[in-house]
Amino acid sequence: MSPSQTPLDWARGVEWLLASSSPRRQDFLRRLGISFRVVPHGLDEEQQVSGIEPRRVASFLARAKAESVQKSFPGNNRPILAADTTVIFQGEVLGQPADAAEALAFYRRLAGQEHQVVSALCVLFRDRSFFREEVATVLFAPWEENLARDYAESGEWRGAAGGYRLQETGELMVSAVHGSPSCVAGLPLRAFYEIIRDITTGGVLSSDTPALG
């Protein structure tokens, strides 16, 4: 990076490999002006995290997704970005609802209660690894049958951890967010910027980054 370049200048000047098909994560990158190519990671996520402590699931999967894509591109010189977001309620991971009925069941459980959203990012670039994780606490609004059913029937919950999308009309279900809204949306922007900054200034992977295996 030249002395006149900012970390974002550098990030906008390279093509990224994105190990995610999430339209929301792609939208965040587009808003930042970052060019990317979507590369499916091909992992069975449920099988990967069998037996993993809920609080570690997001970080474990982010690393696994990045390494899976890396194996498909030997000699790659482009940064690989992988992310994972988990919703944890009373020590249990709430994944993506299978159907509207399960989504509605999630809303009944979450109503009037707090839960945690953990988003982890892993970037592999050349021979270096970079990792960040953020946690936000979300307070769901008290139970309203009509609102919950209307949202479940909308289908917006498809593909969303916990069955709602804060950055879309899912905010109707939420009373408060303590932490980064972009963490809840799946790509914590400040954490991503810090990774970019570390790449351009020679930062390295922290020693507490979860290892695979």
BALOBA-1460 file (C-alpha; in Angstrom, 3 decimals):
// residues 213
<rec num="1" residu="m" x="0.000" y="0.000" z="0.000"/>
<rec num="2" residu="s" x="1.355" y="3.413" z="-0.948"/>
<rec num="3" residu="p" x="1.699" y="6.112" z="1.744"/>
<rec num="4" residu="s" x="-1.233" y="8.048" z="0.267"/>
<rec num="5" residu="q" x="-3.590" y="5.023" z="0.310"/>
<rec num="6" residu="t" x="-6.067" y="4.394" z="3.079"/>
<rec num="7" residu="p" x="-6.995" y="0.841" z="4.158"/>
<rec num="8" residu="l" x="-10.283" y="1.178" z="2.270"/>
<rec num="9" residu="d" x="-8.443" y="2.371" z="-0.853"/>
<rec num="10" residu="w" x="-6.452" y="-0.843" z="-0.755"/>
<rec num="11" residu="a" x="-9.554" y="-2.985" z="-0.183"/>
<rec num="12" residu="r" x="-11.290" y="-1.344" z="-3.123"/>
<rec num="13" residu="g" x="-8.306" y="-2.002" z="-5.376"/>
<rec num="14" residu="v" x="-8.353" y="-5.800" z="-5.125"/>
<rec num="15" residu="e" x="-10.907" y="-8.480" z="-5.888"/>
<rec num="16" residu="w" x="-12.097" y="-10.418" z="-2.863"/>
<rec num="17" residu="l" x="-13.335" y="-13.993" z="-2.732"/>
<rec num="18" residu="l" x="-16.479" y="-14.047" z="-0.609"/>
<rec num="19" residu="a" x="-17.264" y="-17.413" z="0.972"/>
<rec num="20" residu="s" x="-20.911" y="-16.510" z="1.436"/>
<rec num="21" residu="s" x="-24.043" y="-16.406" z="-0.695"/>
<rec num="22" residu="s" x="-25.758" y="-13.983" z="1.713"/>
<rec num="23" residu="p" x="-27.304" y="-11.064" z="-0.234"/>
<rec num="24" residu="r" x="-26.927" y="-8.891" z="2.881"/>
<rec num="25" residu="r" x="-23.185" y="-9.428" z="3.163"/>
<rec num="26" residu="q" x="-22.833" y="-8.790" z="-0.552"/>
<rec num="27" residu="d" x="-24.807" y="-5.576" z="-0.180"/>
<rec num="28" residu="f" x="-22.493" y="-4.374" z="2.589"/>
<rec num="29" residu="l" x="-19.441" y="-4.943" z="0.383"/>
<rec num="30" residu="r" x="-21.075" y="-3.107" z="-2.511"/>
<rec num="31" residu="r" x="-21.833" y="-0.165" z="-0.236"/>
<rec num="32" residu="l" x="-18.140" y="-0.040" z="0.666"/>
<rec num="33" residu="g" x="-17.207" y="-0.072" z="-3.025"/>
<rec num="34" residu="i" x="-15.428" y="-3.433" z="-2.755"/>
<rec num="35" residu="s" x="-15.250" y="-5.803" z="-5.719"/>
<rec num="36" residu="f" x="-15.807" y="-9.455" z="-4.961"/>
<rec num="37" residu="r" x="-16.527" y="-12.858" z="-6.401"/>
<rec num="38" residu="v" x="-18.922" y="-15.175" z="-4.568"/>
<rec num="39" residu="v" x="-17.421" y="-18.626" z="-4.008"/>
<rec num="40" residu="p" x="-19.631" y="-21.206" z="-2.223"/>
<rec num="41" residu="h" x="-17.778" y="-22.828" z="0.660"/>
<rec num="42" residu="g" x="-19.540" y="-26.171" z="0.173"/>
<rec num="43" residu="l" x="-19.628" y="-27.123" z="3.854"/>
<rec num="44" residu="d" x="-22.427" y="-28.865" z="5.711"/>
<rec num="45" residu="e" x="-22.563" y="-26.363" z="8.558"/>
<rec num="46" residu="e" x="-24.616" y="-28.483" z="10.946"/>
<rec num="47" residu="q" x="-22.234" y="-31.397" z="10.563"/>
<rec num="48" residu="q" x="-19.225" y="-29.130" z="11.046"/>
<rec num="49" residu="v" x="-20.365" y="-27.802" z="14.427"/>
<rec num="50" residu="s" x="-21.656" y="-30.996" z="15.998"/>
<rec num="51" residu="g" x="-20.473" y="-30.945" z="19.603"/>
<rec num="52" residu="i" x="-19.113" y="-27.374" z="19.432"/>
<rec num="53" residu="e" x="-19.994" y="-25.014" z="22.292"/>
<rec num="54" residu="p" x="-22.662" y="-22.526" z="21.058"/>
<rec num="55" residu="r" x="-20.512" y="-19.482" z="21.822"/>
<rec num="56" residu="r" x="-17.745" y="-20.852" z="19.569"/>
<rec num="57" residu="v" x="-19.888" y="-21.845" z="16.599"/>
<rec num="58" residu="a" x="-19.606" y="-18.585" z="14.630"/>
<rec num="59" residu="s" x="-15.826" y="-18.327" z="14.940"/>
<rec num="60" residu="f" x="-15.341" y="-22.006" z="14.141"/>
<rec num="61" residu="l" x="-17.495" y="-21.831" z="11.005"/>
<rec num="62" residu="a" x="-15.970" y="-18.577" z="9.735"/>
<rec num="63" residu="r" x="-12.536" y="-20.173" z="9.829"/>
<rec num="64" residu="a" x="-13.784" y="-23.425" z="8.289"/>
<rec num="65" residu="k" x="-15.517" y="-21.620" z="5.418"/>
<rec num="66" residu="a" x="-12.427" y="-19.536" z="4.609"/>
<rec num="67" residu="e" x="-10.146" y="-22.564" z="4.629"/>
<rec num="68" residu="s" x="-12.554" y="-24.547" z="2.452"/>
<rec num="69" residu="v" x="-12.458" y="-21.842" z="-0.226"/>
<rec num="70" residu="q" x="-8.696" y="-21.517" z="0.112"/>
<rec num="71" residu="k" x="-8.275" y="-25.211" z="-0.729"/>
<rec num="72" residu="s" x="-10.186" y="-24.655" z="-3.969"/>
<rec num="73" residu="f" x="-7.841" y="-21.883" z="-5.087"/>
<rec num="74" residu="p" x="-4.224" y="-23.000" z="-4.658"/>
<rec num="75" residu="g" x="-1.809" y="-20.150" z="-5.243"/>
<rec num="76" residu="n" x="-4.560" y="-17.588" z="-4.850"/>
<rec num="77" residu="n" x="-3.368" y="-14.025" z="-4.127"/>
<rec num="78" residu="r" x="-6.788" y="-12.538" z="-3.445"/>
<rec num="79" residu="p" x="-8.146" y="-12.033" z="0.079"/>
<rec num="80" residu="i" x="-10.759" y="-14.600" z="1.100"/>
<rec num="81" residu="l" x="-13.528" y="-13.333" z="3.362"/>
<rec num="82" residu="a" x="-15.752" y="-15.707" z="5.315"/>
<rec num="83" residu="a" x="-18.343" y="-14.883" z="7.951"/>
<rec num="84" residu="d" x="-20.794" y="-16.615" z="10.203"/>
<rec num="85" residu="t" x="-23.558" y="-15.347" z="12.443"/>
<rec num="86" residu="t" x="-25.244" y="-17.289" z="15.216"/>
<rec num="87" residu="v" x="-28.179" y="-16.427" z="17.452"/>
<rec num="88" residu="i" x="-27.864" y="-17.788" z="20.979"/>
<rec num="89" residu="f" x="-30.847" y="-17.924" z="23.310"/>
<rec num="90" residu="q" x="-30.557" y="-19.421" z="26.778"/>
<rec num="91" residu="g" x="-27.445" y="-21.347" z="25.772"/>
<rec num="92" residu="e" x="-28.944" y="-22.757" z="22.565"/>
<rec num="93" residu="v" x="-28.139" y="-21.846" z="18.972"/>
<rec num="94" residu="l" x="-31.241" y="-20.856" z="17.027"/>
<rec num="95" residu="g" x="-30.471" y="-21.570" z="13.398"/>
<rec num="96" residu="q" x="-32.470" y="-20.824" z="10.281"/>
<rec num="97" residu="p" x="-36.133" y="-21.828" z="10.564"/>
<rec num="98" residu="a" x="-37.207" y="-24.641" z="8.275"/>
<rec num="99" residu="d" x="-40.638" y="-23.124" z="7.673"/>
<rec num="100" residu="a" x="-43.037" y="-20.405" z="8.831"/>
<rec num="101" residu="a" x="-44.306" y="-22.532" z="11.709"/>
<rec num="102" residu="e" x="-40.808" y="-22.908" z="13.140"/>
<rec num="103" residu="a" x="-40.156" y="-19.193" z="12.628"/>
<rec num="104" residu="l" x="-43.299" y="-18.421" z="14.605"/>
<rec num="105" residu="a" x="-42.168" y="-20.774" z="17.368"/>
<rec num="106" residu="f" x="-38.858" y="-18.860" z="17.528"/>
<rec num="107" residu="y" x="-40.705" y="-15.550" z="17.947"/>
<rec num="108" residu="r" x="-42.777" y="-16.967" z="20.811"/>
<rec num="109" residu="r" x="-39.607" y="-17.998" z="22.623"/>
<rec num="110" residu="l" x="-37.753" y="-14.745" z="21.974"/>
<rec num="111" residu="a" x="-40.648" y="-12.382" z="22.761"/>
<rec num="112" residu="g" x="-39.805" y="-10.002" z="25.602"/>
<rec num="113" residu="q" x="-36.426" y="-11.685" z="26.101"/>
<rec num="114" residu="e" x="-32.811" y="-10.851" z="25.339"/>
<rec num="115" residu="h" x="-30.616" y="-13.022" z="23.144"/>
<rec num="116" residu="q" x="-27.067" y="-12.741" z="21.834"/>
<rec num="117" residu="v" x="-25.957" y="-12.484" z="18.224"/>
<rec num="118" residu="v" x="-22.365" y="-13.495" z="17.505"/>
<rec num="119" residu="s" x="-20.795" y="-12.585" z="14.151"/>
<rec num="120" residu="a" x="-17.295" y="-13.774" z="13.290"/>
<rec num="121" residu="l" x="-15.105" y="-12.794" z="10.341"/>
<rec num="122" residu="c" x="-12.077" y="-14.630" z="8.990"/>
<rec num="123" residu="v" x="-9.889" y="-13.325" z="6.177"/>
<rec num="124" residu="l" x="-7.116" y="-15.385" z="4.605"/>
<rec num="125" residu="f" x="-4.656" y="-13.405" z="2.519"/>
<rec num="126" residu="r" x="-1.528" y="-14.958" z="1.102"/>
<rec num="127" residu="d" x="0.192" y="-16.586" z="4.077"/>
<rec num="128" residu="r" x="-1.640" y="-14.633" z="6.765"/>
<rec num="129" residu="s" x="-4.901" y="-15.049" z="8.662"/>
<rec num="130" residu="f" x="-7.015" y="-12.327" z="10.247"/>
<rec num="131" residu="f" x="-9.903" y="-12.776" z="12.633"/>
<rec num="132" residu="r" x="-12.501" y="-10.652" z="14.409"/>
<rec num="133" residu="e" x="-15.639" y="-11.421" z="16.390"/>
<rec num="134" residu="e" x="-18.420" y="-9.186" z="17.666"/>
<rec num="135" residu="v" x="-21.328" y="-9.830" z="20.005"/>
<rec num="136" residu="a" x="-24.562" y="-7.851" z="20.174"/>
<rec num="137" residu="t" x="-27.482" y="-8.250" z="22.559"/>
<rec num="138" residu="v" x="-30.969" y="-7.981" z="21.068"/>
<rec num="139" residu="l" x="-34.119" y="-7.421" z="23.094"/>
<rec num="140" residu="f" x="-37.225" y="-8.712" z="21.362"/>
<rec num="141" residu="a" x="-40.469" y="-6.801" z="21.791"/>
<rec num="142" residu="p" x="-43.278" y="-8.317" z="23.876"/>
<rec num="143" residu="w" x="-45.413" y="-10.922" z="22.159"/>
<rec num="144" residu="e" x="-47.951" y="-9.677" z="19.604"/>
<rec num="145" residu="e" x="-49.716" y="-12.519" z="17.867"/>
<rec num="146" residu="n" x="-50.817" y="-10.600" z="14.771"/>
<rec num="147" residu="l" x="-47.411" y="-9.018" z="14.185"/>
<rec num="148" residu="a" x="-45.560" y="-12.300" z="14.658"/>
<rec num="149" residu="r" x="-47.860" y="-14.164" z="12.282"/>
<rec num="150" residu="d" x="-47.661" y="-11.399" z="9.689"/>
<rec num="151" residu="y" x="-43.863" y="-11.507" z="9.794"/>
<rec num="152" residu="a" x="-43.737" y="-15.295" z="9.665"/>
<rec num="153" residu="e" x="-46.019" y="-15.277" z="6.629"/>
<rec num="154" residu="s" x="-43.844" y="-12.664" z="4.885"/>
<rec num="155" residu="g" x="-41.043" y="-15.188" z="4.331"/>
<rec num="156" residu="e" x="-38.379" y="-12.599" z="5.101"/>
<rec num="157" residu="w" x="-36.992" y="-14.983" z="7.740"/>
<rec num="158" residu="r" x="-35.720" y="-17.452" z="5.118"/>
<rec num="159" residu="g" x="-31.993" y="-17.996" z="5.459"/>
<rec num="160" residu="a" x="-31.741" y="-15.835" z="8.604"/>
<rec num="161" residu="a" x="-30.281" y="-17.083" z="11.869"/>
<rec num="162" residu="g" x="-32.951" y="-16.771" z="14.540"/>
<rec num="163" residu="g" x="-35.599" y="-16.232" z="11.868"/>
<rec num="164" residu="y" x="-35.507" y="-12.438" z="11.523"/>
<rec num="165" residu="r" x="-33.641" y="-9.730" z="9.626"/>
<rec num="166" residu="l" x="-32.932" y="-6.635" z="11.687"/>
<rec num="167" residu="q" x="-31.881" y="-4.598" z="8.651"/>
<rec num="168" residu="e" x="-35.237" y="-5.226" z="6.976"/>
<rec num="169" residu="t" x="-38.765" y="-5.295" z="8.396"/>
<rec num="170" residu="g" x="-37.640" y="-7.691" z="11.122"/>
<rec num="171" residu="e" x="-36.853" y="-4.565" z="13.144"/>
<rec num="172" residu="l" x="-40.582" y="-4.469" z="13.919"/>
<rec num="173" residu="m" x="-39.957" y="-7.438" z="16.213"/>
<rec num="174" residu="v" x="-37.109" y="-5.767" z="18.130"/>
<rec num="175" residu="s" x="-37.236" y="-3.296" z="21.035"/>
<rec num="176" residu="a" x="-33.506" y="-2.590" z="21.432"/>
<rec num="177" residu="v" x="-30.048" y="-3.543" z="20.211"/>
<rec num="178" residu="h" x="-26.974" y="-3.236" z="22.401"/>
<rec num="179" residu="g" x="-23.985" y="-3.403" z="20.078"/>
<rec num="180" residu="s" x="-23.400" y="-3.092" z="16.361"/>
<rec num="181" residu="p" x="-26.499" y="-3.396" z="14.136"/>
<rec num="182" residu="s" x="-24.245" y="-4.649" z="11.337"/>
<rec num="183" residu="c" x="-23.135" y="-7.450" z="13.666"/>
<rec num="184" residu="v" x="-26.764" y="-8.578" z="13.869"/>
<rec num="185" residu="a" x="-27.081" y="-8.195" z="10.099"/>
<rec num="186" residu="g" x="-24.150" y="-10.577" z="9.519"/>
<rec num="187" residu="l" x="-21.131" y="-8.444" z="8.595"/>
<rec num="188" residu="p" x="-19.866" y="-6.237" z="11.445"/>
<rec num="189" residu="l" x="-18.465" y="-3.292" z="9.542"/>
<rec num="190" residu="r" x="-16.076" y="-1.946" z="12.153"/>
<rec num="191" residu="a" x="-14.599" y="-5.419" z="12.643"/>
<rec num="192" residu="f" x="-14.180" y="-5.780" z="8.878"/>
<rec num="193" residu="y" x="-12.440" y="-2.414" z="8.672"/>
<rec num="194" residu="e" x="-10.067" y="-3.423" z="11.465"/>
<rec num="195" residu="i" x="-9.114" y="-6.526" z="9.502"/>
<rec num="196" residu="i" x="-8.442" y="-4.421" z="6.410"/>
<rec num="197" residu="r" x="-6.324" y="-2.077" z="8.511"/>
<rec num="198" residu="d" x="-4.382" y="-5.014" z="9.955"/>
<rec num="199" residu="i" x="-3.713" y="-6.387" z="6.472"/>
<rec num="200" residu="t" x="-2.347" y="-3.070" z="5.243"/>
<rec num="201" residu="t" x="-0.223" y="-2.461" z="8.346"/>
<rec num="202" residu="g" x="1.140" y="-5.967" z="8.787"/>
<rec num="203" residu="g" x="-1.168" y="-7.147" z="11.564"/>
<rec num="204" residu="v" x="-1.371" y="-10.862" z="12.308"/>
<rec num="205" residu="l" x="-3.913" y="-13.357" z="13.506"/>
<rec num="206" residu="s" x="-4.503" y="-13.195" z="17.244"/>
<rec num="207" residu="s" x="-3.364" y="-16.227" z="19.219"/>
<rec num="208" residu="d" x="-6.860" y="-16.935" z="20.512"/>
<rec num="209" residu="t" x="-8.387" y="-17.487" z="17.091"/>
<rec num="210" residu="p" x="-10.107" y="-20.880" z="17.131"/>
<rec num="211" residu="a" x="-8.282" y="-23.630" z="15.302"/>
<rec num="212" residu="l" x="-9.992" y="-26.335" z="13.316"/>
<rec num="213" residu="g" x="-9.931" y="-29.938" z="14.345"/>
